[in-house]
Amino acid sequence: MRHAVLGAGGVGGLVGAALAHDGRDVVLLMRSESRAAYDGRLHVESVVLGDFEVEVPAATALDREVDVIWVTPKATQLADALELVPPTAAANATIVPLLNGLDHVTVLRARYGSEAVLPGVVYVESERAGVGRIAQKSAFALVELAPHPLADALSAELEATGLSCAVGASEAAVLLRKLATLGPVALTTTALQAPLSSVMGDPAWRSRIEASMREVAAVAAAEGVEFDVDATLALCEGAGDMRSSMQKDREAGLPLELDAIGGAIIRASERHGLEAPATQALVDEIAAGTR
């Protein structure tokens, strides 16, 4: 398949580099200032894939036929990034978002059509160390795709690169299980301004992450999705000094995905007549500290 990657940061750069390194046809879609600073090669330092460089062309707008468009910017950058991919240019492509949260799926379906969007999530710690430079630091890199006619073939292509990929039981299961894991971790590490080990090692903060996680699990249950809070907390116990991307963004003074993550949990809870006071408190605390 032919691939375009919108958002060549920690996630998009890693996926694009992995596919190109495996011989796939890949183009990066970049804003003009990033394209001017890009040397035509992706430089990857990866725990999972190893260290390598690979040539990958870049363009400032989608100007060719592709089969798959990976949408990977931060939620705060999505609206501007989509200007590089007009609906007419993507008419024959499948749109695969790997963003945090839930609401972006509705945005993409409104723009490109319901059947064109194949929602996915990624479990990885990867960041952009510079234009075209990717540092992937976790011992895992897993993409999970929602069921879709293209999902199995796309999963096989990713598996061939060395990345792990699975097709979930349902779209709700894929998105909500990621949100139930990511959301409480991102919110607590950002509010505490400390790594996950500090959250899990402090009884008061451990209680807060558990309470938020159980709120998302209640939303998942309302949508018929099982989520094992105790097993996920056990994984958090062993995650060490992992820092969430939201925590890193706050430290760098960058816009936060607070609404895309925390806001999504609160809105989803409200849709099901549920309350999310633990999550709301974390969102309010972070918002107050970033004004």
C-alpha positions in Angstrom: 0.0 0.0 0.0 1.0 3.6 -0.5 1.1 5.7 2.6 1.0 9.4 3.6 1.8 10.5 7.1 0.2 13.7 8.4 2.2 14.8 11.5 5.8 13.6 11.4 6.3 13.8 15.1 7.0 11.1 17.6 4.2 8.8 16.4 3.9 9.7 12.7 7.6 9.8 12.2 8.0 6.4 13.8 5.3 4.8 11.8 6.4 6.5 8.5 10.0 5.5 9.1 9.1 1.9 9.9 7.1 1.6 6.8 9.7 3.2 4.6 12.5 1.1 6.1 10.5 -2.0 5.2 10.3 -0.8 1.6 6.8 0.8 1.5 5.9 3.9 -0.5 5.7 6.7 2.1 5.3 10.5 1.9 5.4 12.9 4.8 3.1 15.8 4.8 4.7 18.8 6.5 4.1 22.5 6.9 6.4 24.6 4.8 8.7 25.7 7.7 9.2 22.0 8.7 9.7 21.0 5.1 12.4 23.6 4.7 14.3 22.2 7.7 13.9 18.6 6.7 17.0 16.9 5.2 15.0 14.2 3.3 15.8 11.4 5.8 14.1 10.2 9.0 16.6 9.5 11.7 15.3 7.0 14.3 16.6 5.9 17.6 14.2 3.1 18.7 14.2 0.6 21.5 11.9 -1.6 19.4 13.2 -1.1 15.9 16.8 -0.2 16.5 18.6 2.9 15.2 18.5 3.6 11.5 18.1 6.3 8.9 15.8 6.1 5.9 15.0 8.4 3.0 11.4 9.5 3.0 10.1 12.3 0.6 8.1 15.1 2.0 5.4 17.5 0.6 3.5 20.5 1.9 0.2 19.1 0.6 -1.1 15.8 -0.5 -0.4 15.9 -4.2 -0.5 12.2 -5.1 -2.7 9.1 -4.9 -2.2 7.1 -1.7 -4.1 4.3 -0.1 -3.7 5.2 3.5 -3.3 8.5 5.3 -2.0 8.3 8.9 -3.3 11.3 10.9 -0.9 11.7 13.9 -0.6 15.3 15.0 -1.5 16.4 18.6 -5.2 17.1 19.0 -4.3 20.8 19.5 -2.8 20.9 16.0 -5.4 18.8 14.1 -7.4 21.6 12.6 -4.4 23.3 11.0 -2.8 20.0 9.9 -6.0 19.0 8.0 -5.5 21.9 5.7 -2.7 19.9 4.0 -5.2 17.1 3.1 -8.3 18.5 1.3 -11.1 16.0 1.0 -10.8 15.9 -2.8 -7.1 14.8 -2.5 -8.1 12.0 -0.1 -11.1 10.8 -2.0 -9.7 7.3 -2.5 -7.7 6.9 0.7 -8.5 5.4 4.1 -7.9 7.8 6.9 -6.2 6.2 10.0 -6.0 8.5 13.0 -3.7 7.7 15.9 -4.7 10.6 18.1 -5.6 10.7 21.8 -9.2 11.0 22.8 -12.5 10.4 21.1 -13.8 13.5 19.4 -11.4 13.6 16.5 -13.1 10.6 14.9 -16.3 12.6 14.5 -14.3 15.5 13.0 -12.6 13.3 10.5 -15.8 11.5 9.4 -17.5 14.8 8.9 -14.6 15.9 6.6 -13.8 12.7 4.7 -16.8 10.5 5.1 -17.8 7.8 7.6 -16.6 4.8 5.7 -13.2 6.3 4.9 -12.1 6.6 8.6 -10.4 3.6 10.3 -9.9 4.7 13.9 -6.7 3.4 15.7 -4.7 4.0 18.8 -1.0 3.6 19.6 0.7 2.6 22.8 4.2 4.0 22.7 6.6 6.5 24.2 8.1 8.3 21.2 8.9 11.9 20.7 10.3 14.2 18.0 13.9 15.2 18.9 14.0 17.6 16.0 12.7 17.8 12.4 13.0 14.3 11.0 14.5 13.0 14.2 12.5 10.4 16.3 13.4 9.0 19.7 11.3 6.0 20.7 12.1 5.1 24.3 9.6 2.5 25.5 10.1 -1.3 25.3 6.8 -1.5 23.4 5.2 0.0 20.3 1.7 -1.3 19.7 -0.9 0.0 17.2 -4.4 -1.2 17.6 -7.0 -0.7 14.8 -10.7 -0.8 14.8 -12.5 -3.4 12.7 -12.6 -2.2 9.0 -12.3 -3.9 5.6 -8.6 -2.7 5.4 -7.7 -3.4 9.0 -6.2 -6.9 8.6 -4.1 -6.0 5.5 -2.9 -2.8 7.2 -2.1 -4.7 10.4 0.0 -7.2 8.4 2.0 -4.3 6.8 2.8 -2.8 10.2 3.7 -6.2 11.7 6.2 -6.7 8.9 8.0 -3.5 9.9 8.7 -4.8 13.4 6.0 -2.8 15.1 3.2 -4.7 16.8 -0.3 -4.3 15.5 -3.7 -5.9 16.4 -7.3 -5.4 15.3 -9.6 -4.8 18.2 -13.0 -6.3 18.8 -14.9 -3.0 18.2 -14.2 0.7 17.6 -15.5 1.4 21.1 -13.2 -1.1 22.6 -10.1 0.2 20.8 -10.8 3.9 21.7 -12.1 3.5 25.2 -9.5 1.1 26.5 -6.8 3.5 25.3 -8.6 6.4 26.9 -9.0 4.5 30.2 -5.3 3.9 30.3 -3.9 7.1 28.9 -6.3 9.6 30.4 -5.7 9.0 34.1 -2.0 8.5 33.6 -1.7 11.8 31.6 -3.8 13.8 34.0 -2.1 12.6 37.2 1.4 12.9 36.0 0.7 16.4 34.6 -1.1 17.6 37.7 1.7 16.3 39.9 4.4 17.3 37.5 6.2 14.0 38.2 6.7 10.6 36.5 4.2 7.8 36.8 6.4 6.1 39.5 5.8 9.1 41.8 2.0 8.9 41.2 1.9 5.2 42.0 4.3 5.6 45.0 2.2 8.2 46.8 -1.0 6.7 48.4 -3.0 9.9 47.8 -2.1 10.2 44.1 -2.5 6.4 43.6 -6.0 6.8 44.9 -6.6 9.7 42.4 -5.4 7.8 39.4 -7.5 4.8 40.4 -10.6 6.9 40.9 -10.2 8.5 37.4 -9.5 5.1 35.8 -12.7 3.7 37.3 -14.7 6.6 35.9 -13.5 5.8 32.4 -14.1 2.1 33.0 -17.7 2.9 33.9 -18.1 4.7 30.5 -16.6 1.7 28.8 -19.0 -0.6 30.6 -21.9 1.5 29.5 -20.8 0.9 25.9 -20.4 -2.8 26.4 -16.6 -2.7 26.7 -14.7 -4.5 29.5 -11.7 -2.8 31.1 -9.7 -4.3 33.9 -8.7 -1.5 36.2 -6.8 -3.6 38.6 -4.6 -5.2 35.9 -3.9 -1.8 34.4 -2.9 -0.4 37.7 -0.5 -3.3 38.1 1.0 -2.4 34.8 1.3 1.2 36.0 3.2 0.0 39.1 5.8 -1.5 36.8 6.1 1.3 34.3 8.9 3.1 36.3 9.7 6.7 35.5 7.5 7.0 32.4 6.4 10.6 31.7 3.2 11.2 29.7 3.3 13.4 26.6 0.9 15.9 28.3 3.4 16.2 31.2 6.2 16.8 28.8 4.2 19.4 26.9 3.4 21.2 30.2 7.1 21.3 31.1 7.9 22.7 27.7 5.2 25.3 27.9 3.3 23.9 24.9 -0.5 23.7 24.4 -2.0 20.7 26.3 -4.4 18.0 25.0 -6.4 18.6 28.2 -9.7 18.9 26.5 -9.0 16.1 24.0 -8.2 13.7 26.9 -9.7 14.9 30.2 -12.6 16.7 28.4 -13.4 13.6 26.4 -13.8 11.5 29.6 -16.1 14.1 31.1 -18.2 14.5 28.0 -18.5 10.7 27.5 -19.5 10.3 31.2 -22.2 12.9 30.8 -23.6 11.2 27.6 -24.2 8.1 29.8 -25.6 10.0 32.8 -22.5 9.2 34.8 -20.3 11.5 37.0 -16.6 11.9 36.8 -15.6 14.0 39.8 -12.0 12.6 40.1 -11.3 13.4 36.5 -13.0 16.8 36.7 -10.8 17.7 39.7 -7.6 16.8 37.8 -8.7 18.7 34.7 -9.5 21.8 36.8 -6.2 21.5 38.7 -4.2 21.4 35.5 -6.2 24.2 33.9 -5.6 26.4 36.9 -1.9 25.8 36.9 -1.4 26.6 33.2 -3.2 29.9 33.0 
